[in-house]
Each structure stands twice: as C-alpha cells, then as structure tokens.
C-alpha cells in the first residue's frame, strides 16, 4: 500500500497572512504566516479581504472534477494545498483557520460549537481599526464560535440568503473583511454521497457563488479597493459504506484541502 500523502502547510498558516494582508498584527497564538499567501499580498497589496468558506470541499474533488472549478480559477492566481487539523470536523478546522492556532490551543477538540476565547483574526482586525463581518447560516459553526466580538454577524436561514447578503455587503462597502460560509456541499455529501448528483450540484453552486462574489467585487470595487478573495474549505471528506459521505478522521481525503486566492 502507498503511504498517505499530506499537504505540507497546515491550515494554521492562513490566519496570520490574512491579518498581515490588512495591515493588522496577527492574533497572539497564530502560527507564522503562510509564505506563499504572504508573498501574494506583498506583491499585490490589498485593503479588503473576502473569504468564501465552502464546507467539506476536499482537494480530491478538484483533482477529479477540475472543470467544475472554472468559476474559481478564473479569479484566482494562487492554489494553496493545505492540511486541515484533527479531528477534521467543521468547528475544529475553522477554529484553526481563524485563530492560526492548533485545536489544543483554541480549545475546540471535537464537534462542539463554544465561543472561542483565545485571540482570533476578528479580534486582531478590530484592534487594527478594521471592520469585519461574518455571514453564515443559522446554527452552523461559523455562526457561533466567533461570537461575542464587537462586530457584525449576519445569521440567515439559507445558503442563498447568505450569498445574497454578501453581495449586498459588497455593494454597501462598509466592511474591510467579509466571511461568507456555505454548508450545502457538506450537507449533501453526508445525506447522499460525496460524488452523488446532489453533492456535485452543491459543488457547482459553491463555485457559482464564489464566481458571483468575484464579479460583484469587480463591478463595485474596481478602482476603489484591492481585494484579496479566497475560496477556502475547512476540511475534505470521503465515501463510507453505503455510499454516504463522512469526514473527521486522519486520512488524506479528509485532511487535504486546496485554497484558492486571487486579488481583484
Ligand atoms: Zn466542515
């Protein structure tokens, strides 16, 4: 059997680079900034960041369904292979993505959604005088684990409403950092299968949502702002008995993800 291959950079390297992109000191517990992402924002300085977070979109989906990603690659120039953290479940991985800290440091070590008490990207941005906003579905991890900061949260019933709200926020141009979370691929792959038609339709919808955000940024902010745009899943997934999908364990299918970044 082949040895499993894990991506070199940890997901904990994203946070400091995002803080530095907006001129903020990274959060206190953040790992050093990812050198490739940092290099991009040094070459192409930005004053806005929009992070699109689709849940459970594995690296192997890109390898197998590359044509689906047309609406992502046309807006991005950096493809960044990352290793998620263990256990590879949503609150643990997003906890690491936005604190830059490993799970034993940020405190979420299983599937639970407490408010994270250590320093986060959102705290770092607020200290630097930036305005962040989170747009996420009701009851999802991202609607809960970064609460209780002096910032705006738009918690809405559906993915479609989250994406509409994000487009509206881009048009209003009041936030320096916008996070938009979509959990539809994750829901579809658990209920059906990672490569079932429902899941692939959700993957296509995730790409279409990102494509629409990028187009909106181009239309509203060109000449006004330079925006770092990220397509950034939290962890991957794999097929289990009966064809259903799962994630959470220490295997390349669950841990390897691909982030895409571009400057619009
Ligand atoms: Zn997830």
Boltz pocket constraint, residues with backbone or C-beta under 6 A from the ligand:
constraints:
  - pocket:
      binder: B
      contacts: [[A, 55], [A, 56], [A, 89], [A, 90], [A, 91], [A, 186], [A, 234], [A, 235]]
      max_distance: 6.0
